[in-house]
Structure formats: C-alpha cells, structure tokens
Amino acid sequence: MTEEQRMLKDSVAKYLQDTYSSEHRANILKQTRGYSAENWQTFADLGWLTIPFAEEDGGFGGNISDVSIIMEEFGSALVIEPFWSGVVLAGQLIARSNNDSLKKHLMPTLMSGEQLVSFAFLEPQSVFMLNHLTTTATKVGDNHLLSGEKRVVLNATADSILIPARTAGDVSSEQGISLFLVDANDPGLQRDVYRLMDGQLAMDIRFDGIQVSSASMLTAEGEAFPLISEVVSEALVALCAEAVGAMNHLYKATADYCRTREQFGVAIGTFQALQHRIVDMFMATEQCRSLLIRAQCSILDGSSDIHRDVAALKVMIGKHGRHVAEEAVQLHGGMGMSNEMPIGIYLKRLMMIDSYLGNKDHHRRQFCKLRYCA
C-alpha cells in the first residue's frame, strides 16, 4: 500500500473501532430505513463516498485497490450501510455512463450522501447471468415502457433504481440491453420489501408498462452490457474484499477466544487439534487475500484475464468464507450462534456474499469456460 492508502486504512479502521460496535449495528437494524442515515452522512463528510469516482466527476480518483481497503475494513466491522451496493455498484454504473447530463445531475448528490441508487440486476429465471433478461423496454415516442420483474434488489429504501431491460435481441443476447434510471417511488412500481438473513433490507419489484424518459438511459440504446460487465467485475472484487475482512476478523477473534477459554484447567488454545483448525482458518484467509490481490492487479493492469481471475476469487471466497465462519462458530461452542455474539452474523453475511452476483458453483463454471474452453 502507498502512504495514502495506509492512512485511509488506519482512519477507516479507527473510526469503526470507536463507533461501530455490534450493539450499534443491532440498533441500526431496528430502523425502518435499513441503515443509519447519520452514519451515511458521516461517511460522506469523511469523503469515503468520493473514493471510487474520478476527479473530473468531483471524486477522489481512487482505484479498485483504494475501494478494497475500505471494503475490507467494512467487512471486519460488519458495516451494514450500502457502500457496496449504492456506491461501488450502482454509483459506478452512473459514473462510467456516457449520459453526461444525468451524471452532472446525479454525481454530486451521490457523493454527498443525499441520493441513494440501487441496481436491479437479478431476474427469477436468469440464474446469475447478467445478459439473460426478460424485462422489456418498448419505445413509444421519446419514452420507453418498461415491463418485467426483478428479485433481491438491495437498498430497499433507495431513491432511484437502475433497471436493465431488453430493447432488442433474444432473451440471452448481450446486444440489445439498455439501462434505465427509474424513480423508486413511481406509482407503477410494485415493491415487496423484506429483510435478508444478514439483516439488510431488500425487495422484489414488478412493473408493467411504467413510462420512463429516453433521457434516463445511461448509454446508447441497446449498448449497456459492456458497461454492466465492466462495473460488475470490479464490484465483485470489492465485495470479495469485504469477505476477506470478515474472514480475517473471525480468525483473530477465534484465536483470541481459544487463548482465554479454559477446559480441564487449561486454555483450549493449547489443544493441538484446535491449533490445527485455527491454522487452517488463517491459511484459507490468506489464500483468499492472495487471489484478491491478483484480481486487483488484473484490473489495474487491464489484463485480458480479468474475468477469469475474478471468477477464481469468487469461487474461493464462497468455499473458504463459509468454512472459516463455520469453524469460528464451532470453536466458540454453542454461544457462537447466540445473539450475544456476532460470530453467527458473520457466517450469515459470508453466505450472502457468496450468493451475490453468482455463487461459487456459478463462478466455477465460468472459470472453467474461460480457462479451458476459450
């Protein structure tokens, strides 16, 4: 890390250590918004919401490495505020679009914390394939009529939703996909809000013929898929950085617990069998960290192996993330799943991370296609 990155890491870690306790997180979950508006404004005031965006857009000009530093610390503290879904994913789709008027209007409000946007990418039949869309957008004059449904849309209280829809091509074609910005409060948008097992609010949305201005398209008509693919690849790396942070916390917390928990008059950390299991947790975490660095380097270098490296990273995060969390629960005993300890929440969060944008089985198939069939 550069000196600036070390300062960023230390400042984020110190803030979260001082203010973001498990009790604080539990209180946030009781709020109807699904996250703390006060925390979100603090993130904006500290400049964290500007990190991923280019300087010409008013941002800090950070790269995937800078974003991953924040995400790793957020994973360690189980931060529930929608930095990944609202800034790294939806925010970058807007920032990298070629709709300059839309960017000029939205970017300042995104970075100031006034506006929150969500990306509705998942459909019931898509099985994690971003190009498999049944949602349609029919052009009528200067507007489009959107019809379809989306599942597990994060940020259920977002102000706007980015909806990819098909304006041309067959159901699985990468061509003919357009991306629209839709007002989340549009009366034609039916929302079914629920809470995920890690505590976050999500929603399923349905819409039948809602009218959207053509000026709300982020790219030229039918040309949104390359933008979506690029941003999703980087967002996956950032999400995996959060998982590495969570895994690192679990390893350290479990090692500390085993040093103090006594059985038969001695600390259980002296038992060789448990020492081996803790070492396995450490090795799994470091292997994922190595793959995380490899994926970051691929993105920064513009490597042709970006998608393959990201797929490999997501596979190992899915495999080792759950393993490390389950070991932590086991070594903490029955109290590991109790509400008094956050260990079980880390397990739930890592399971959710595995499912976002394709689980380990999906990305294993993608890796094999890219590695052996290309």
C-alpha positions as CSV (number, residue, x, y, z in Angstrom):
1,M,0.0,0.0,0.0
2,T,1.0,3.6,-0.6
3,E,1.3,6.0,2.3
4,E,-2.1,7.5,1.3
5,Q,-3.7,4.0,1.3
6,R,-2.2,3.2,4.7
7,M,-3.7,6.5,6.1
8,L,-7.0,5.6,4.6
9,K,-7.0,2.1,6.1
10,D,-6.0,3.4,9.5
11,S,-8.6,6.2,9.5
12,V,-11.4,3.8,8.5
13,A,-10.4,1.2,11.0
14,K,-10.1,3.7,13.8
15,Y,-13.5,5.2,13.1
16,L,-15.2,1.8,13.0
17,Q,-13.4,0.6,16.1
18,D,-14.5,3.7,18.1
19,T,-18.1,3.9,16.9
20,Y,-19.3,0.7,15.2
21,S,-19.9,-1.9,17.9
22,S,-22.1,-4.9,17.5
23,E,-24.7,-3.2,19.7
24,H,-24.6,-0.2,17.4
25,R,-25.2,-2.4,14.4
26,A,-28.1,-4.2,16.2
27,N,-29.7,-0.8,16.9
28,I,-29.3,0.2,13.2
29,L,-31.2,-2.9,12.1
30,K,-34.2,-1.8,14.1
31,Q,-34.5,1.3,11.9
32,T,-37.1,1.2,9.1
33,R,-34.5,2.6,6.6
34,G,-32.3,-0.5,6.9
35,Y,-29.2,1.6,7.7
36,S,-28.2,4.6,9.7
37,A,-28.7,7.9,7.8
38,E,-26.4,9.5,10.4
39,N,-23.6,7.1,9.6
40,W,-24.1,7.5,5.9
41,Q,-23.8,11.3,6.2
42,T,-20.6,10.8,8.2
43,F,-19.2,8.6,5.5
44,A,-19.9,11.4,3.1
45,D,-18.4,14.1,5.3
46,L,-15.3,12.0,5.7
47,G,-15.0,11.7,1.9
48,W,-15.4,8.0,1.7
49,L,-18.3,8.2,-0.8
50,T,-16.0,10.0,-3.3
51,I,-13.2,7.4,-3.2
52,P,-14.3,5.3,-6.3
53,F,-15.1,8.3,-8.5
54,A,-12.8,10.1,-11.0
55,E,-11.5,13.6,-10.1
56,E,-13.3,15.1,-13.1
57,D,-16.6,14.0,-11.6
58,G,-15.7,15.6,-8.3
59,G,-14.4,12.4,-6.7
60,F,-11.1,11.3,-5.0
61,G,-9.9,9.5,-8.1
62,G,-9.3,6.2,-6.3
63,N,-9.0,2.8,-7.9
64,I,-10.1,-0.8,-7.1
65,S,-7.3,-1.1,-4.6
66,D,-8.5,2.0,-2.6
67,V,-12.1,0.7,-2.7
68,S,-11.0,-2.7,-1.5
69,I,-9.2,-1.2,1.5
70,I,-12.4,0.4,2.7
71,M,-14.4,-2.7,1.9
72,E,-12.1,-4.9,3.9
73,E,-12.4,-2.7,7.0
74,F,-16.2,-2.6,6.5
75,G,-16.2,-6.4,6.3
76,S,-14.3,-6.7,9.6
77,A,-16.8,-4.5,11.4
78,L,-19.9,-5.9,9.6
79,V,-20.9,-2.4,8.3
80,I,-24.5,-2.5,7.1
81,E,-24.6,0.9,5.3
82,P,-25.0,0.4,1.5
83,F,-21.5,1.5,0.4
84,W,-21.0,-1.5,-1.9
85,S,-24.5,-1.6,-3.5
86,G,-25.1,2.1,-3.6
87,V,-21.6,3.5,-4.4
88,V,-19.3,0.8,-5.8
89,L,-22.0,-0.9,-7.9
90,A,-24.9,1.5,-8.8
91,G,-22.7,4.6,-8.4
92,Q,-20.0,3.4,-10.8
93,L,-22.6,2.5,-13.4
94,I,-23.7,6.1,-13.4
95,A,-20.2,7.5,-13.2
96,R,-19.0,5.4,-16.2
97,S,-22.0,6.0,-18.4
98,N,-22.0,8.4,-21.3
99,N,-25.1,10.2,-20.3
100,D,-23.3,13.4,-19.3
101,S,-26.4,15.4,-18.3
102,L,-27.5,12.5,-16.0
103,K,-24.1,12.3,-14.5
104,K,-23.9,16.0,-13.9
105,H,-27.2,15.9,-12.1
106,L,-26.6,12.7,-10.0
107,M,-23.0,12.5,-9.1
108,P,-22.8,15.4,-6.7
109,T,-25.9,14.1,-4.8
110,L,-24.4,10.6,-4.7
111,M,-21.1,11.7,-3.2
112,S,-22.8,14.0,-0.7
113,G,-25.0,11.2,0.5
114,E,-28.2,12.9,-0.5
115,Q,-29.1,10.4,-3.2
116,L,-29.1,6.6,-3.0
117,V,-29.3,4.4,-6.1
118,S,-29.8,0.6,-6.4
119,F,-29.1,-1.7,-9.2
120,A,-31.8,-4.3,-10.0
121,F,-29.9,-7.0,-11.9
122,L,-31.4,-10.3,-10.8
123,E,-34.4,-11.9,-12.5
124,P,-36.2,-15.1,-11.5
125,Q,-35.0,-17.1,-14.5
126,S,-31.6,-15.5,-15.0
127,V,-29.5,-17.9,-12.8
128,F,-26.9,-15.1,-12.2
129,M,-26.5,-14.4,-16.0
130,L,-26.5,-10.7,-16.4
131,N,-27.4,-10.9,-20.1
132,H,-30.4,-13.2,-19.6
133,L,-33.2,-10.6,-19.5
134,T,-36.9,-11.0,-20.0
135,T,-37.6,-7.4,-18.8
136,T,-38.5,-5.4,-21.9
137,A,-38.4,-1.7,-22.8
138,T,-40.7,-0.7,-25.7
139,K,-40.1,2.7,-27.3
140,V,-43.1,5.0,-27.6
141,G,-42.2,8.4,-28.9
142,D,-39.5,9.9,-26.7
143,N,-40.2,7.4,-23.9
144,H,-39.9,3.7,-23.1
145,L,-42.5,1.5,-21.4
146,L,-40.8,-1.0,-19.0
147,S,-42.4,-4.3,-18.1
148,G,-40.9,-7.1,-16.1
149,E,-39.8,-8.1,-12.6
150,K,-36.5,-8.1,-10.6
151,R,-35.6,-10.0,-7.5
152,V,-33.4,-9.3,-4.4
153,V,-32.9,-5.6,-5.2
154,L,-30.7,-4.2,-2.4
155,N,-31.3,-0.8,-0.8
156,A,-35.0,-1.2,-0.5
157,T,-35.2,2.4,0.6
158,A,-33.2,3.8,-2.4
159,D,-34.4,6.9,-4.2
160,S,-33.8,5.6,-7.7
161,I,-33.3,2.2,-9.3
162,L,-31.1,1.2,-12.2
163,I,-33.1,-1.3,-14.3
164,P,-31.5,-3.2,-17.3
165,A,-34.1,-4.0,-19.9
166,R,-34.1,-5.5,-23.3
167,T,-34.8,-3.2,-26.2
168,A,-33.7,-5.7,-28.9
169,G,-32.3,-9.2,-29.4
170,D,-33.3,-12.5,-27.9
171,V,-33.6,-13.3,-24.2
172,S,-29.9,-14.2,-23.7
173,S,-28.2,-11.9,-26.2
174,E,-25.6,-9.4,-24.9
175,Q,-26.7,-6.9,-27.5
176,G,-29.9,-5.0,-27.2
177,I,-29.7,-4.3,-23.4
178,S,-30.4,-0.8,-22.2
179,L,-30.0,0.6,-18.7
180,F,-32.7,3.0,-17.3
181,L,-32.8,5.1,-14.2
182,V,-36.2,4.8,-12.6
183,D,-37.7,6.7,-9.7
184,A,-38.2,4.3,-6.9
185,N,-41.4,6.0,-5.9
186,D,-43.0,5.6,-9.3
187,P,-46.6,4.5,-8.7
188,G,-46.3,1.8,-11.3
189,L,-43.5,0.1,-9.4
190,Q,-44.8,-2.6,-7.1
191,R,-42.4,-3.4,-4.2
192,D,-42.3,-6.3,-1.8
193,V,-39.8,-5.4,0.9
194,Y,-38.2,-8.0,3.2
195,R,-35.1,-8.5,5.3
196,L,-32.3,-10.8,4.3
197,M,-30.7,-13.2,6.8
198,D,-27.8,-10.9,7.3
199,G,-30.1,-8.1,8.3
200,Q,-30.1,-6.0,5.1
201,L,-33.4,-4.8,3.5
202,A,-34.1,-6.0,0.0
203,M,-37.1,-6.0,-2.2
204,D,-38.7,-7.7,-5.2
205,I,-40.1,-5.3,-7.8
206,R,-42.7,-5.7,-10.5
207,F,-43.7,-3.2,-13.2
208,D,-46.0,-3.4,-16.2
209,G,-45.7,-0.6,-18.7
210,I,-44.2,2.1,-16.5
211,Q,-43.2,5.1,-18.6
212,V,-39.5,6.2,-18.5
213,S,-38.0,9.0,-20.5
214,S,-35.4,8.0,-23.0
215,A,-33.1,10.7,-21.4
216,S,-32.8,8.4,-18.4
217,M,-30.8,5.8,-20.4
218,L,-27.2,5.6,-19.2
219,T,-25.9,4.5,-22.6
220,A,-27.0,4.5,-26.2
221,E,-30.0,2.2,-26.7
222,G,-29.0,-1.5,-26.6
223,E,-25.4,-0.8,-25.7
224,A,-25.4,-1.2,-21.9
225,F,-24.0,-4.7,-21.4
226,P,-20.3,-3.8,-21.8
227,L,-20.7,-1.1,-19.1
228,I,-22.6,-3.5,-16.8
229,S,-20.0,-6.3,-17.3
230,E,-17.1,-3.9,-16.5
231,V,-18.6,-2.4,-13.4
232,V,-19.8,-5.8,-12.0
233,S,-16.3,-7.3,-12.3
234,E,-14.8,-4.6,-10.2
235,A,-17.8,-4.6,-7.8
236,L,-17.2,-8.4,-7.3
237,V,-13.6,-7.7,-6.3
238,A,-14.7,-5.1,-3.8
239,L,-17.3,-7.5,-2.4
240,C,-14.7,-10.2,-2.0
241,A,-12.5,-7.7,-0.2
242,E,-15.4,-7.3,2.3
243,A,-15.4,-11.1,2.7
244,V,-11.6,-11.2,3.4
245,G,-12.1,-8.6,6.1
246,A,-14.8,-10.6,7.7
247,M,-12.7,-13.8,7.5
248,N,-9.7,-12.1,9.0
249,H,-11.8,-10.8,11.9
250,L,-13.2,-14.3,12.5
251,Y,-9.8,-15.9,12.5
252,K,-8.4,-13.4,15.0
253,A,-11.5,-13.4,17.2
254,T,-11.4,-17.2,17.3
255,A,-7.7,-17.4,18.1
256,D,-8.2,-14.8,21.0
257,Y,-11.1,-16.8,22.3
258,C,-9.2,-20.0,22.3
259,R,-6.4,-18.4,24.3
260,T,-8.8,-17.4,27.1
261,R,-11.4,-20.2,27.2
262,E,-10.4,-22.9,29.6
263,Q,-11.4,-26.5,29.8
264,F,-9.9,-29.1,32.1
265,G,-8.0,-26.3,33.8
266,V,-6.1,-25.2,30.6
267,A,-6.8,-22.9,27.7
268,I,-8.4,-24.8,24.8
269,G,-5.9,-23.0,22.5
270,T,-3.2,-25.4,23.9
271,F,-5.0,-28.4,22.3
272,Q,-3.1,-29.4,19.2
273,A,-6.3,-30.4,17.2
274,L,-7.7,-26.9,17.8
275,Q,-4.4,-25.3,16.9
276,H,-4.5,-27.1,13.5
277,R,-8.0,-25.8,12.8
278,I,-7.1,-22.2,13.6
279,V,-4.1,-22.5,11.3
280,D,-6.4,-23.8,8.6
281,M,-8.6,-20.7,9.1
282,F,-5.5,-18.5,8.7
283,M,-4.3,-20.3,5.6
284,A,-7.8,-20.1,4.0
285,T,-8.0,-16.3,4.7
286,E,-4.5,-15.7,3.3
287,Q,-5.2,-17.7,0.1
288,C,-8.3,-15.6,-0.5
289,R,-6.3,-12.4,0.2
290,S,-3.7,-13.5,-2.4
291,L,-6.4,-14.1,-5.0
292,L,-7.9,-10.7,-4.1
293,I,-4.6,-9.0,-4.8
294,R,-4.2,-10.9,-8.1
295,A,-7.7,-9.8,-9.2
296,Q,-6.9,-6.2,-8.3
297,C,-3.7,-6.3,-10.3
298,S,-5.5,-7.7,-13.3
299,I,-7.9,-4.8,-13.2
300,L,-5.2,-2.2,-12.6
301,D,-3.1,-3.6,-15.4
302,G,-6.0,-4.0,-17.8
303,S,-5.2,-7.7,-18.2
304,S,-7.1,-10.0,-20.5
305,D,-7.5,-12.4,-17.6
306,I,-9.7,-10.1,-15.5
307,H,-12.9,-12.2,-15.7
308,R,-11.0,-15.4,-15.1
309,D,-9.2,-14.0,-12.0
310,V,-12.4,-12.5,-10.7
311,A,-14.2,-15.9,-11.1
312,A,-11.4,-17.7,-9.3
313,L,-11.5,-15.2,-6.5
314,K,-15.3,-15.5,-6.1
315,V,-15.1,-19.3,-6.1
316,M,-12.6,-19.4,-3.3
317,I,-14.4,-16.7,-1.3
318,G,-17.5,-18.9,-1.5
319,K,-15.7,-22.0,-0.5
320,H,-13.4,-20.7,2.2
321,G,-15.6,-17.9,3.6
322,R,-18.2,-20.2,4.8
323,H,-15.6,-22.7,6.0
324,V,-13.8,-20.1,8.2
325,A,-17.1,-18.8,9.6
326,E,-18.4,-22.3,10.4
327,E,-15.1,-23.1,12.1
328,A,-15.4,-19.9,14.2
329,V,-18.9,-20.9,15.3
330,Q,-17.7,-24.4,16.2
331,L,-14.7,-23.3,18.2
332,H,-16.8,-20.7,20.1
333,G,-19.2,-23.5,21.0
334,G,-23.0,-23.1,21.4
335,M,-22.5,-19.4,22.2
336,G,-21.2,-18.9,18.6
337,M,-24.7,-18.7,17.3
338,S,-26.2,-16.8,20.1
339,N,-27.4,-13.2,19.7
340,E,-25.0,-12.1,22.4
341,M,-22.1,-12.8,20.0
342,P,-21.7,-11.5,16.4
343,I,-20.0,-14.7,15.2
344,G,-23.1,-16.1,13.7
345,I,-23.9,-12.8,11.9
346,Y,-20.5,-13.1,10.2
347,L,-21.5,-16.5,9.0
348,K,-24.8,-15.2,7.6
349,R,-23.1,-12.3,5.9
350,L,-20.5,-14.5,4.2
351,M,-23.2,-16.8,3.0
352,M,-25.0,-13.8,1.4
353,I,-21.8,-12.6,-0.2
354,D,-21.4,-16.0,-1.8
355,S,-24.8,-15.6,-3.4
356,Y,-24.5,-12.1,-4.7
357,L,-23.8,-11.9,-8.5
358,G,-23.3,-15.6,-8.7
359,N,-22.4,-18.2,-6.1
360,K,-19.2,-20.3,-6.1
361,D,-20.8,-23.0,-8.3
362,H,-21.8,-20.4,-10.9
363,H,-18.3,-18.8,-11.0
364,R,-16.6,-22.2,-11.0
365,R,-18.4,-22.9,-14.3
366,Q,-17.5,-19.5,-15.6
367,F,-13.8,-20.1,-14.7
368,C,-13.8,-23.4,-16.5
369,K,-15.3,-21.9,-19.6
370,L,-12.7,-19.1,-19.6
371,R,-9.8,-21.3,-18.7
372,Y,-10.4,-24.4,-20.7
373,C,-13.0,-23.6,-23.4
374,A,-11.9,-20.2,-24.6
